[in-house]
Amino acid sequence: MPRTLTDDEYNFLQGRRQIADFVESIYNDPTLAKEAKALIKKKYPNIQIPDYDIEQRIEERIEASEKKRQDDEDAKRRSEEDERFSQLRAKTQKDYGFTDEAMNRLEQMMIERNIGDYEAAAMLMATKEPRASEPTFESNRWNHEKQDSFKEVSSDPEGYAQREIMKALHADRVAQRGR
């Protein structure tokens, strides 16, 4: 049974048809389809759009795979850098004889002065804070018996003294002639 429409109903349906024609042309356009489907999904998240849904799942998997690969590369790079820095730190500590406390001060100075090289920072710190020299004596003894001339002195002290005086006089005369 045919139904008659009022003018208002007819105009309403015509407006809807025009909107449907506009949306359909955008929905089927290869350059605009993805954006149109994304907008539809945004407005109606539970609606099924098979080609768009599959494409989104594939893109999510690719992005997750790429992110995992990038994270693995970053972790490997960080690990290699940490290993290299720990080797440089140990080498610097060994070469310059720094204690752990001195290495902490060195690293603090590197941060304060924005120095990125352990070797350069160690050279600067070594010149600013020279190490005390190590004592060379073994005990309170002179260890004179270990000297080369000890046997000669102990066997003939007066003869040794006379020879040393004569050597000094001779060296003095040679020096005066050379002037």
Summary of the structure (lengths in Angstrom):
residues: 179
radius of gyration: 45.9
end to end distance: 142.6
largest distance: 152.1
contacts: 336
relative contact order: 0.03
helix: 76%
strand: 0%
